[in-house]
């Protein structure tokens, strides 16, 4: 399009055939463009312009927060069936984009007063027998009513989710409940040199952990999470 406009602007100074040869376009293509331009916009262009105006209005009413998915959903609610890729293309042409208002949460907080536990895993997350290495994690899930925090415990041998716990806080009992659930899954048995590996130890406190899980964790010292840390539980029953 820009090349054809350039040729149209320069046709009073140079021959059209010369301009087309220099710009490396076919003369017939330029004349086709010129004819379409003189005839004015066709129905498809009018539809595109009307849709672009509606997209802009929806985006403006949302105070610039809506992206292509939500603009598309609003168009469908207004009985305008349109593909989301078309909405994305038009919004990109208009320079419109949605705002990401999701607040970032921090689940790993360093506790400078806690002593790090020894790293017994060294990034080797593969085990060759059951209940030799458990790994835990803590994450957050956005909901319409606020944030929920999820703690999980996984056996690296079977990749099975042994225990999980969800709450609206990141206190010690969130992680302790996940570990307790893992112990209930495994039943009344003893573990030889079970290692629990986690990098979110600073979210819990050693004293509280001992109090709520005294029967199944003789080494319940939670370490700061600036580096990967682990806890080793030699021959400890997870249940009374």
C-alpha positions as CSV (number, residue, x, y, z in Angstrom):
1,X,0.0,0.0,0.0
2,X,2.8,2.5,0.9
3,X,4.5,1.7,-2.4
4,X,1.3,2.4,-4.4
5,X,0.7,5.6,-2.5
6,X,4.3,6.7,-3.3
7,X,3.8,6.0,-7.0
8,X,0.5,7.9,-6.9
9,X,2.2,10.9,-5.4
10,X,5.1,10.8,-7.9
11,X,3.1,10.1,-11.1
12,X,3.1,13.8,-11.9
13,X,6.9,13.9,-12.0
14,X,7.7,10.5,-13.6
15,X,6.1,8.0,-15.8
16,X,4.0,5.3,-14.0
17,X,5.8,2.5,-15.8
18,X,9.2,3.9,-14.7
19,X,8.0,4.2,-11.1
20,X,6.6,0.7,-11.1
21,X,9.9,-0.7,-12.5
22,X,12.0,1.2,-9.9
23,X,9.7,0.1,-7.0
24,X,9.6,-3.5,-8.4
25,X,5.8,-3.8,-8.6
26,X,3.6,-4.7,-11.6
27,X,1.9,-1.8,-13.4
28,X,-1.3,-3.8,-13.5
29,X,-1.2,-4.1,-9.7
30,X,-0.9,-0.4,-9.3
31,X,-3.8,0.3,-11.6
32,X,-5.9,-2.2,-9.7
33,X,-5.1,-0.4,-6.5
34,X,-5.9,2.9,-8.0
35,X,-9.2,1.7,-9.3
36,X,-10.2,0.3,-5.9
37,X,-9.1,3.5,-4.2
38,X,-11.2,5.6,-6.5
39,X,-14.2,3.4,-6.0
40,X,-14.1,3.9,-2.3
41,X,-14.2,1.3,0.5
42,X,-16.1,-1.9,-0.1
43,X,-18.5,-3.7,2.2
44,X,-15.7,-5.7,3.9
45,X,-13.8,-2.5,4.7
46,X,-16.9,-0.9,6.1
47,X,-17.5,-3.9,8.3
48,X,-13.9,-3.8,9.5
49,X,-14.2,-0.1,10.3
50,X,-17.5,-0.5,12.2
51,X,-16.0,-3.4,14.2
52,X,-12.9,-1.4,15.0
53,X,-15.1,1.4,16.4
54,X,-17.0,-1.1,18.5
55,X,-13.8,-2.6,19.8
56,X,-12.5,0.8,20.7
57,X,-15.7,1.7,22.5
58,X,-15.6,-1.5,24.6
59,X,-12.0,-1.0,25.4
60,X,-12.6,2.6,26.4
61,X,-15.5,1.7,28.6
62,X,-13.3,-0.7,30.4
63,X,-10.8,2.1,31.1
64,X,-8.2,0.3,29.1
65,X,-8.3,-2.9,31.1
66,X,-9.9,-5.3,28.6
67,X,-7.7,-7.3,26.4
68,X,-8.7,-9.3,23.3
69,X,-10.4,-12.2,25.1
70,X,-12.6,-10.0,27.2
71,X,-13.4,-7.6,24.3
72,X,-14.4,-10.7,22.3
73,X,-16.6,-12.0,25.1
74,X,-18.3,-8.6,25.3
75,X,-18.9,-8.5,21.6
76,X,-20.5,-12.0,21.8
77,X,-22.7,-10.7,24.7
78,X,-23.8,-7.9,22.4
79,X,-24.8,-10.5,19.7
80,X,-21.7,-9.9,17.5
81,X,-20.1,-13.2,16.7
82,X,-16.5,-12.6,15.9
83,X,-13.3,-14.6,16.1
84,X,-10.9,-13.6,18.8
85,X,-8.0,-13.6,16.4
86,X,-9.7,-11.0,14.3
87,X,-10.2,-8.9,17.5
88,X,-6.5,-9.3,18.3
89,X,-5.5,-8.2,14.9
90,X,-7.7,-5.1,15.0
91,X,-6.6,-4.2,18.5
92,X,-3.0,-4.5,17.4
93,X,-3.6,-2.2,14.4
94,X,-5.2,0.4,16.7
95,X,-2.5,0.0,19.3
96,X,-4.9,-1.2,22.0
97,X,-4.0,-3.7,24.7
98,X,-5.4,-4.8,28.0
99,X,-4.0,-4.0,31.4
100,X,-2.7,-6.8,33.7
101,X,-4.0,-5.9,37.1
102,X,-3.1,-9.2,38.8
103,X,-1.1,-8.5,41.9
104,X,2.2,-10.4,42.3
105,X,2.5,-12.4,45.5
106,X,5.7,-13.5,47.2
107,X,5.6,-16.9,48.7
108,X,9.3,-17.2,49.5
109,X,10.5,-14.9,52.3
110,X,14.0,-15.2,53.6
111,X,14.4,-15.6,57.4
112,X,17.9,-14.3,58.2
113,X,17.6,-15.7,61.8
114,X,17.2,-19.4,60.7
115,X,20.1,-21.7,60.1
116,X,20.0,-23.3,56.6
117,X,19.5,-27.1,56.5
118,X,22.0,-29.1,54.5
119,X,21.2,-29.6,50.9
120,X,21.0,-33.4,50.6
121,X,19.5,-33.5,47.1
122,X,21.8,-31.3,45.0
123,X,19.2,-30.8,42.3
124,X,18.9,-34.6,41.7
125,X,15.1,-35.0,41.8
126,X,15.1,-38.7,40.9
127,X,14.8,-41.5,43.4
128,X,14.8,-45.3,42.8
129,X,12.6,-46.4,45.6
130,X,9.4,-45.3,47.2
131,X,9.4,-42.8,50.1
132,X,13.1,-42.0,49.8
133,X,12.6,-38.4,48.6
134,X,9.6,-36.2,48.9
135,X,9.5,-32.7,47.5
136,X,7.2,-29.9,48.6
137,X,6.1,-26.6,47.1
138,X,3.9,-23.6,48.0
139,X,2.1,-21.6,45.4
140,X,-1.0,-19.3,45.1
141,X,-4.2,-19.5,43.1
142,X,-6.3,-16.4,42.2
143,X,-10.0,-16.7,42.8
144,X,-13.0,-14.3,42.6
145,X,-12.9,-14.1,46.4
146,X,-9.2,-13.5,46.8
147,X,-6.0,-15.5,46.9
148,X,-5.7,-19.1,48.0
149,X,-2.4,-20.7,48.9
150,X,-1.6,-24.3,48.0
151,X,1.0,-26.6,49.6
152,X,1.8,-29.9,48.1
153,X,4.0,-33.0,48.8
154,X,5.1,-35.3,46.0
155,X,7.0,-38.6,46.0
156,X,9.7,-38.3,43.4
157,X,9.8,-42.0,42.8
158,X,6.2,-42.4,41.6
159,X,5.5,-38.6,40.9
160,X,2.4,-39.1,43.0
161,X,0.8,-36.2,44.9
162,X,0.8,-37.6,48.4
163,X,-0.6,-34.7,50.3
164,X,-1.9,-31.2,49.7
165,X,-3.4,-28.4,51.7
166,X,-5.2,-25.2,50.7
167,X,-5.9,-22.1,52.9
168,X,-6.2,-18.3,52.7
169,X,-2.9,-17.9,54.5
170,X,0.7,-19.0,54.4
171,X,1.1,-20.0,58.0
172,X,3.0,-23.1,59.3
173,X,-0.2,-25.2,59.5
174,X,-0.7,-24.9,55.7
175,X,2.5,-26.9,55.0
176,X,2.1,-29.1,58.1
177,X,-1.4,-30.2,57.0
178,X,0.0,-31.2,53.6
179,X,2.7,-33.3,55.2
180,X,0.2,-34.8,57.6
181,X,-2.0,-35.7,54.6
182,X,1.0,-37.4,52.9
183,X,1.5,-39.5,56.1
184,X,-2.1,-40.5,56.1
185,X,-1.8,-41.7,52.5
186,X,1.2,-43.9,53.3
187,X,-0.3,-45.3,56.4
188,X,1.3,-46.6,59.6
189,X,4.8,-47.4,58.4
190,X,8.4,-46.3,59.1
191,X,10.6,-44.7,56.5
192,X,14.3,-45.4,56.2
193,X,16.2,-42.1,55.6
194,X,13.2,-40.2,54.1
195,X,14.3,-36.8,52.8
196,X,11.8,-34.0,52.4
197,X,13.0,-31.3,50.1
198,X,11.5,-27.8,49.9
199,X,12.6,-24.3,49.1
200,X,9.9,-22.5,50.9
201,X,10.9,-23.2,54.5
202,X,10.8,-19.6,55.5
203,X,7.0,-19.6,55.3
204,X,6.9,-21.8,58.5
205,X,8.5,-21.8,61.9
206,X,10.4,-24.6,63.5
207,X,8.7,-24.4,66.9
208,X,5.2,-24.4,65.5
209,X,6.1,-27.3,63.2
210,X,7.4,-29.3,66.1
211,X,4.2,-28.7,68.0
212,X,1.8,-29.8,65.3
213,X,3.9,-32.6,63.8
214,X,6.0,-33.9,66.8
215,X,5.0,-37.5,66.1
216,X,6.2,-37.7,62.5
217,X,9.1,-35.2,62.2
218,X,12.1,-35.5,64.5
219,X,14.0,-33.0,62.4
220,X,11.5,-30.3,61.8
221,X,13.8,-27.3,61.5
222,X,12.6,-25.3,58.6
223,X,15.4,-23.4,56.8
224,X,15.4,-20.1,54.9
225,X,14.6,-20.4,51.2
226,X,17.3,-18.2,49.6
227,X,18.9,-21.5,48.6
228,X,17.5,-25.0,48.1
229,X,17.3,-26.7,51.5
230,X,16.2,-30.1,52.7
231,X,15.1,-31.8,55.8
232,X,16.2,-35.4,56.6
233,X,13.9,-37.6,58.7
234,X,15.7,-40.9,59.5
235,X,13.5,-43.7,60.5
236,X,10.5,-41.6,61.7
237,X,6.9,-42.8,61.7
238,X,4.6,-40.2,60.3
239,X,1.7,-41.3,62.5
240,X,1.3,-42.2,66.2
